[in-house]
Amino acid sequence: MDILTEALGSMRTGQPRSVRTYGRAPWGLRLPPVVGAGFHVVLHGTCWLIPLEDAPHLKPVALGPGDVVFLRDGRGHILADHPSTPAEVERPDQFRPGSPLGTVTIGGDGPGTSLLCGNYHLDQGRPHPLVRQLPEIVHLATRHGRHPELSAAVQLLGTELENPRIGSAGIVPALIDSLLLYILRAWIEEQAPTETKGWAAALGDSAIAPALAAIHEAPSAQWTVESLAVRVGLSRAAFARRFTAFVGEPPMTYLTRWRMTTAAKLLRESEASLVTVAARTGYSSEYAFAKAFKREYGRAPGGYRRESRAA
């Protein structure tokens, strides 16, 4: 069971929105907050990512060729050739017929920078703990052999964008979609060797990773702390302590969270009856499921389904 894919899939609510940005110094672009999570890929040149005044705890980040930035909460920020360059308000992106991307050109006649910018539509109302534990800004450099898979994805994107050919209209959105998984996998692998708790460590732990996989693979199973502990070869108390330390919440709390997340996705994306959704998420009756769902989401399953489809 691929927990990273499952966690992201539970939050995805739409396709990514992407814009090619071309800047020639001096240039600065003020980008407003977005719903979901933002990202930038530097395809050529250099620039700075500068947090807005409402985030004094965040520092400007210098970016170079191949660098990737992921903004967990879609926070507003500035992109510029230098921190001192005044920033313009974001311009409406322009889509050419047949192109999967918008384009923005800005600046003077100095050195140029080419970026792919955009956002992933993620439900931040109930973020998965894995995403919630990420830093507000994830900066990954792919030069000098670091993160080779992410680097390869960036190079493929750059090639398709610079020299579009037959099939590019399908390839580029698929690469952008895959980029999110590459970004988070690279961050997890970068953190895992030094982390002693949190999701980066949990996904590599010999006891907690199998327990998480079991919950994700079979949310309808009648799991208990004891049955999960037996499955991974720990005592009940040791497993509960270890799970809570890594994941940030007790096993049964996470199980309920994942059941409700799975139920919400089924309600949004399928025509399954409430009885079927209840059964797939471990509830013996529609009534018990509806009560649990309303406690988590603040509204009945039927109302949630109608609202999510009307949005």
FENRAGI-V494964 format. One record per backbone hydrogen bond with DSSP energy under -1.0 kcal/mol. CO is the residue of the C=O (numbers start at 1). NH is the residue of the N-H. If there is no record, write none. Layout:
<<CO/NH> <CO/NH>>
//
This chain:
<<1/3> <2/6> <3/7> <4/8> <5/9> <6/10> <8/11> <8/12> <11/123> <17/119> <18/102> <19/117> <20/104> <21/115> <22/106> <23/113> <24/108> <25/110> <27/81> <28/88> <29/79> <30/90> <31/77> <37/120> <38/71> <39/118> <40/69> <41/116> <42/66> <44/114> <47/63> <48/80> <49/61> <50/78> <52/55> <55/58> <61/49> <63/47> <64/67> <67/42> <68/140> <69/40> <70/138> <71/38> <71/74> <74/34> <77/31> <78/50> <79/29> <80/48> <82/85> <88/30> <94/103> <96/99> <102/20> <103/94> <104/22> <106/24> <111/25> <113/23> <114/43> <114/44> <115/21> <116/41> <117/19> <118/39> <119/17> <120/37> <120/122> <121/13> <128/132> <129/133> <131/134> <136/72> <138/70> <140/68> <143/146> <147/151> <148/152> <149/153> <150/154> <151/155> <152/156> <153/157> <154/158> <155/159> <156/160> <157/161> <158/162> <159/163> <165/168> <167/170> <167/171> <168/172> <170/174> <171/175> <172/176> <173/177> <174/178> <175/179> <178/182> <179/183> <180/184> <181/185> <182/186> <183/187> <184/188> <185/189> <186/190> <187/191> <188/192> <191/194> <191/195> <198/202> <199/203> <201/204> <202/205> <205/209> <207/211> <208/212> <209/213> <210/214> <211/215> <212/216> <213/217> <214/218> <218/221> <221/223> <224/228> <225/229> <226/230> <227/231> <228/232> <229/234> <235/239> <236/240> <237/241> <238/242> <239/243> <240/244> <241/245> <242/246> <243/247> <244/248> <250/254> <251/255> <252/256> <253/257> <254/258> <255/259> <256/260> <257/261> <258/262> <259/263> <260/264> <261/265> <262/266> <263/267> <264/268> <265/269> <266/270> <273/277> <274/278> <275/279> <276/280> <278/283> <279/282> <285/289> <286/290> <287/291> <288/292> <289/293> <290/294> <291/295> <292/296> <293/297> <294/298> <300/304> <301/305> <302/306> <303/307> <304/308> <305/309> <306/310> <307/311>>
//
